[in-house]
């Protein structure tokens, strides 16, 4: 077998393989034997026809039919011989078979690019530090009170703790109704900070059957738009907020927490953990972005498509029937997600290269530690989970990725910067 490797790009090669008849015959013999088992010739039982007769009658056809299998076998031999690790599915680009002489074919395939490492240590990034404020704690408490509140129908609005239900009619500049621009039974919680202030003010003293007109101003793409609306009130409900006391805390925690003091302590700890994890992610993302920026990395389509497939599968996994939502435009989604998939492919390749340069690997002890931790969390026997992790590359890949990111953080220049961010509620 003669093998010539042609480089088409940094991520694509073509192997030209020439196999002489002497090397083809052992492979063809296997095809003859397989075919012989099912052939029926007059005077012979099925599968008992003489081999020479089978070759004479069907040899040429058998050889032609088995060329794809032959090409696959010699392609794999060639990759092993040349110490090449192709990725994705190869494609045949040319084939020439001269019976009794040789079989020449070309196969195109992708490989991971060769990456010359530049700076990946000493990366300077900022770590956002968020200090928990009393206002943030109070906002969380108010949110808990609201989602555990009750309502009572009333005849007028007296404060913002009211929900107003009404029919909304959009108007033109003269105040005339616009056809097809009516929304029935719209609900407005006046305490909702996302509610337009014009609507909140217009309904501040609303009563059932009353109609209240206002103009809502909004800005989008640096363009200011005014929308004229009339709200005809059909129902008003008073929101009854529960008192924040020990009884309330015991109820919402199923008596796992007894006092407001204990709850507030836990709440502050949870918020601090949330912001710390968010800050760590921000640091990791910033390091990754900078390393990608300073490296030129060609991305094989196989890897990019692999990430796009994973994105689609993630959407499927979120539905009960594990199918894409109705009217989901998968083609558009893949096009819009392509740049992120390329980013992910580059980061994966760079992490692999850094792991190799720094000799970072995953030990059996680390896999066992992960299994012990996860077994407790998800309620599966440790040994059973450990056996699965040892057979699956996913757990090892996750551990190695975490180890690489930890190494990069340890070797980065991280400057803390205090930030102020509005609470989520």
C-alpha positions in Angstrom: 0.0 0.0 0.0 1.3 3.4 -1.0 0.0 6.4 0.9 0.4 10.1 -0.1 -1.0 12.7 2.3 -1.9 16.0 0.6 -2.6 19.1 2.9 -5.6 21.1 1.8 -5.7 23.5 4.7 -4.8 23.7 8.4 -7.7 21.4 9.2 -8.3 19.4 6.1 -6.2 16.7 4.3 -6.6 14.2 1.5 -5.1 10.8 1.5 -4.3 9.2 -1.8 -4.0 5.4 -1.3 -2.8 3.0 -3.9 -3.3 -0.7 -3.0 -1.7 -3.4 -5.3 -3.7 -6.5 -6.2 -1.6 -8.8 -3.8 -2.9 -6.8 -0.8 -6.4 -6.7 -2.2 -6.9 -10.4 -2.6 -7.0 -11.3 1.2 -9.8 -8.7 1.7 -11.6 -9.9 -1.4 -11.4 -13.5 -0.1 -13.4 -12.5 2.9 -16.0 -11.0 0.6 -16.1 -14.2 -1.5 -16.6 -16.3 1.6 -19.4 -14.0 2.8 -21.2 -14.1 -0.5 -20.8 -17.8 -0.9 -22.8 -18.4 2.2 -26.0 -17.1 0.6 -25.5 -18.0 -3.1 -27.6 -20.8 -4.6 -26.3 -22.7 -7.7 -28.1 -25.6 -9.4 -26.7 -29.0 -8.2 -25.4 -27.5 -4.9 -27.0 -26.8 -1.6 -27.1 -23.2 -0.5 -23.7 -22.0 0.7 -21.9 -25.2 -0.7 -21.0 -24.1 -4.2 -17.3 -24.4 -5.0 -15.4 -21.3 -4.4 -13.8 -21.3 -7.8 -17.3 -21.4 -9.4 -18.4 -18.5 -7.2 -15.4 -16.5 -8.3 -15.9 -17.3 -11.9 -19.5 -16.3 -12.0 -19.7 -13.5 -9.5 -16.1 -12.5 -8.7 -16.0 -9.2 -10.6 -19.4 -8.1 -9.2 -18.4 -9.1 -5.6 -15.2 -7.1 -5.8 -16.9 -4.0 -7.1 -19.6 -4.2 -4.5 -17.0 -4.5 -1.7 -14.9 -1.6 -2.8 -16.4 0.8 -0.2 -15.6 -1.7 2.6 -12.1 -2.2 1.1 -11.5 1.5 0.9 -12.6 2.0 4.5 -10.2 -0.8 5.8 -7.2 0.5 3.9 -8.0 4.1 4.9 -7.9 3.1 8.5 -4.7 1.3 8.1 -3.2 4.4 6.4 -4.2 6.6 9.2 -2.6 4.3 11.7 0.5 4.0 9.6 0.8 7.8 9.3 -0.1 8.4 12.9 -3.0 10.7 11.9 -6.1 11.1 14.0 -8.9 12.2 11.7 -12.1 13.7 13.1 -15.6 13.5 11.7 -16.8 11.5 8.7 -14.4 11.1 5.7 -15.6 11.5 2.2 -14.4 9.7 -1.0 -13.3 12.1 -3.6 -11.9 9.8 -6.3 -11.8 6.0 -7.0 -10.1 3.9 -9.7 -10.2 0.1 -9.7 -8.3 -2.0 -12.2 -9.2 -5.6 -11.5 -6.1 -7.8 -11.1 -3.9 -4.8 -10.9 -4.6 -2.2 -8.2 -7.2 -0.1 -6.4 -6.5 3.7 -6.2 -8.7 6.1 -4.2 -8.7 9.4 -2.5 -10.3 10.2 0.8 -10.8 13.7 2.3 -11.0 14.2 6.0 -10.6 16.8 8.8 -8.0 16.9 11.5 -7.5 19.1 14.5 -5.3 22.1 13.7 -1.7 22.5 14.9 -1.7 25.4 17.4 1.3 27.4 18.3 0.7 28.5 21.8 1.2 32.2 22.6 0.3 33.9 25.9 -2.0 32.0 28.1 -0.3 32.7 31.5 -0.4 36.1 33.2 -3.6 37.1 31.6 -4.9 40.3 33.3 -8.6 40.3 34.0 -11.1 42.0 36.4 -13.1 40.1 38.9 -16.4 41.9 39.6 -17.1 42.1 43.4 -20.7 42.6 44.5 -21.3 43.7 48.0 -24.7 42.6 49.3 -26.8 45.6 50.5 -29.8 45.8 52.8 -31.9 47.0 49.9 -31.1 43.8 48.0 -32.0 41.7 51.1 -35.3 43.7 51.4 -36.0 43.2 47.7 -35.7 39.4 48.1 -38.0 39.5 51.1 -40.6 41.6 49.3 -40.4 39.1 46.4 -41.1 36.2 48.7 -44.0 38.0 50.3 -45.5 38.8 46.9 -45.4 35.2 45.6 -47.0 34.0 48.8 -49.6 36.8 48.9 -53.4 36.5 48.6 -55.8 38.9 46.8 -59.2 40.4 47.7 -61.5 42.0 45.2 -62.1 45.7 46.0 -63.8 48.8 44.5 -60.9 51.2 44.2 -57.1 51.5 44.1 -55.6 53.0 47.2 -51.9 52.1 46.8 -49.5 50.3 44.5 -50.3 46.9 46.1 -53.2 46.4 43.7 -53.7 44.3 40.6 -55.9 46.0 37.9 -57.5 44.0 35.2 -58.9 45.7 32.1 -59.3 45.8 28.4 -56.6 47.8 26.6 -57.5 49.7 23.4 -54.7 51.3 21.4 -55.7 54.8 20.0 -54.5 57.0 17.2 -53.3 60.6 17.8 -56.9 61.9 17.6 -58.0 59.4 20.3 -59.9 57.1 18.0 -59.6 53.3 18.5 -57.3 51.5 16.1 -58.9 48.4 14.6 -57.3 45.1 15.7 -55.4 46.8 18.5 -57.4 45.7 21.5 -56.2 43.4 24.3 -58.8 41.9 26.6 -58.2 41.1 30.3 -54.8 42.6 30.6 -53.4 42.5 34.2 -51.4 45.3 35.7 -49.7 44.8 39.1 -49.0 48.4 40.1 -46.1 47.5 42.3 -44.2 45.9 39.4 -41.2 48.0 38.7 -41.2 47.0 35.0 -44.7 48.5 34.6 -44.6 51.8 32.6 -44.9 54.7 35.1 -47.6 56.3 32.8 -49.8 53.3 33.3 -49.2 53.1 37.1 -50.0 56.8 37.5 -53.2 56.6 35.3 -54.5 53.7 37.4 -53.5 55.1 40.8 -57.1 55.8 41.7 -58.9 53.4 39.3 -62.4 52.0 39.8 -64.3 49.2 38.1 -65.9 50.3 34.7 -63.8 53.4 34.6 -61.8 54.2 31.5 -58.3 55.7 31.9 -56.3 57.2 29.0 -52.6 57.6 28.9 -49.6 57.8 26.6 -46.7 55.4 27.1 -43.3 56.6 25.8 -40.7 54.0 24.9 -37.3 54.1 23.3 -36.0 51.5 20.9 -32.9 51.6 18.6 -32.5 55.3 19.6 -36.0 56.0 18.4 -38.7 57.4 20.7 -42.2 56.0 20.3 -45.4 57.2 21.9 -48.4 54.8 22.2 -51.8 56.1 23.1 -54.0 53.7 25.0 -57.3 53.6 26.9 -57.8 51.0 29.7 -61.3 50.1 30.7 -61.1 48.5 34.2 -63.1 45.3 34.7 -61.7 44.2 38.1 -59.5 45.5 41.0 -57.8 43.2 43.5 -56.0 44.2 46.7 -52.7 42.3 47.2 -52.5 41.1 50.8 -48.8 40.7 51.7 -48.1 38.3 54.5 -46.1 39.7 57.5 -42.5 38.8 57.5 -42.3 37.0 60.8 -41.3 33.6 62.2 -44.6 32.1 61.3 -44.2 33.1 57.7 -40.6 31.8 57.5 -41.7 28.4 59.0 -44.4 28.1 56.4 -42.4 28.9 53.3 -39.4 26.6 54.5 -41.7 23.8 55.6 -40.3 24.4 59.2 -36.7 23.8 58.1 -36.0 27.4 59.3 -37.5 28.6 62.6 -36.7 32.3 62.8 -36.4 35.4 60.6 -32.9 35.9 62.0 -31.8 32.5 60.8 -33.5 33.0 57.5 -31.8 36.3 56.8 -28.4 34.8 57.6 -29.0 32.0 55.2 -30.4 34.4 52.6 -27.2 36.6 52.8 -25.0 33.5 52.5 -27.0 32.3 49.4 -26.7 35.7 47.8 -23.0 35.9 48.5 -22.5 32.4 47.0 -24.6 33.4 43.9 -22.5 36.5 43.3 -19.2 34.7 43.9 -20.1 32.0 41.4 -21.1 34.7 38.9 -17.8 36.5 39.4 -15.9 33.3 38.9 -17.7 32.7 35.7 -16.9 36.2 34.6 -13.2 35.7 35.3 -13.2 32.4 33.4 -15.0 33.9 30.4 -12.6 36.9 30.4 -9.5 34.6 30.4 -11.0 32.4 27.7 -11.9 35.5 25.5 -8.4 36.9 25.8 -6.6 33.6 25.1 -8.8 33.1 22.0 -8.1 36.7 20.9 -4.3 36.3 20.8 -4.4 32.9 19.0 -5.3 32.2 15.4 -7.2 28.9 15.4 -8.8 27.3 12.4 -11.9 25.4 13.3 -12.9 22.1 11.6 -16.5 22.1 10.5 -16.9 18.8 12.3 -16.3 20.4 15.6 -18.5 23.4 14.8 -21.4 21.2 13.7 -20.9 19.1 16.8 -21.5 22.1 19.0 -24.5 23.2 17.0 -25.9 19.7 17.3 -25.4 19.9 21.1 -27.2 23.3 21.2 -30.2 21.8 19.4 -30.2 18.7 21.7 -30.1 21.0 24.7 -33.3 22.7 23.5 -34.9 19.3 22.9 -34.0 18.1 26.4 -36.0 21.0 27.9 -39.3 19.7 26.5 -41.2 16.8 27.9 -41.3 14.9 24.5 -37.6 15.7 23.8 -38.6 17.4 20.6 -38.1 20.9 19.2 -40.8 23.4 19.9 -43.6 23.9 17.3 -42.5 26.3 14.5 -38.9 26.2 15.7 -36.7 27.4 12.8 -33.7 25.1 13.3 -31.9 26.3 10.2 -32.2 30.0 11.4 -31.1 28.9 14.9 -28.0 27.2 13.6 -27.1 30.2 11.5 -27.5 32.6 14.4 -25.6 30.2 16.8 -22.7 29.5 14.4 -20.4 32.3 15.7 -20.8 31.0 19.3 -20.2 27.4 18.1 -17.0 28.5 16.4 -16.0 30.3 19.7 -16.6 27.1 21.7 -14.7 25.0 19.2 -11.7 27.3 19.4 -11.8 27.3 23.2 -12.0 23.5 23.2 -8.9 23.2 20.9 -6.9 25.7 22.9 -7.7 24.0 26.2 -6.6 20.7 24.8 -3.3 22.3 23.6 -2.7 24.0 27.0 -3.4 20.7 28.8 -0.8 19.0 26.7 1.8 21.7 27.2 1.3 21.7 30.9 0.8 17.9 31.2 -2.5 18.3 32.9 -4.4 15.0 33.2 -7.2 13.5 35.2 -6.3 10.9 37.8 -8.4 7.9 38.8 -8.6 9.4 42.3 -10.2 12.5 40.9 -12.8 10.4 39.0 -13.5 8.5 42.2 -13.9 11.7 44.2 -16.3 13.1 41.6 -18.3 9.8 41.7 -18.5 10.0 45.5 -19.8 13.6 45.4 -22.3 13.0 42.7 -23.6 9.8 44.1 -24.6 11.6 47.3 -26.2 14.4 45.4 -28.3 12.3 42.9 -28.8 9.2 45.1 -26.9 6.6 43.1 -24.5 4.0 44.5 -21.0 5.3 44.2 -19.5 2.1 42.7 -22.2 2.1 40.0 -21.6 5.7 39.1 -17.8 5.2 39.2 -18.1 2.4 36.7 -20.1 4.6 34.4 -17.6 7.5 34.7 -14.7 5.2 33.9 -16.4 4.1 30.7 -17.6 7.5 29.7 -15.3 10.2 28.4 -17.8 13.0 29.4 -16.9 12.9 33.1 -13.1 12.9 32.3 -13.6 15.8 29.8 -15.5 17.8 32.4 -12.9 17.2 35.1 -10.0 18.1 32.7 -11.8 21.2 31.5 -12.2 22.3 35.2 -8.6 21.6 35.9 -7.4 23.6 32.9 -9.6 26.6 33.9 -8.4 26.4 37.5 -4.8 26.4 36.3 -5.4 29.4 34.1 -7.0 31.3 37.0 -4.1 30.5 39.2 -1.7 31.9 36.6 -3.8 35.0 35.8 -3.5 38.5 37.1 -6.9 39.1 38.7 -7.9 42.5 39.9 -11.0 42.9 42.0 -13.4 45.6 41.0 -16.5 46.5 43.1 -19.7 46.8 41.1 -23.2 47.9 41.8 -25.9 45.9 40.3 -29.6 46.2 40.8 -31.3 43.3 42.6 -33.2 40.9 40.4 -36.6 41.6 42.0 
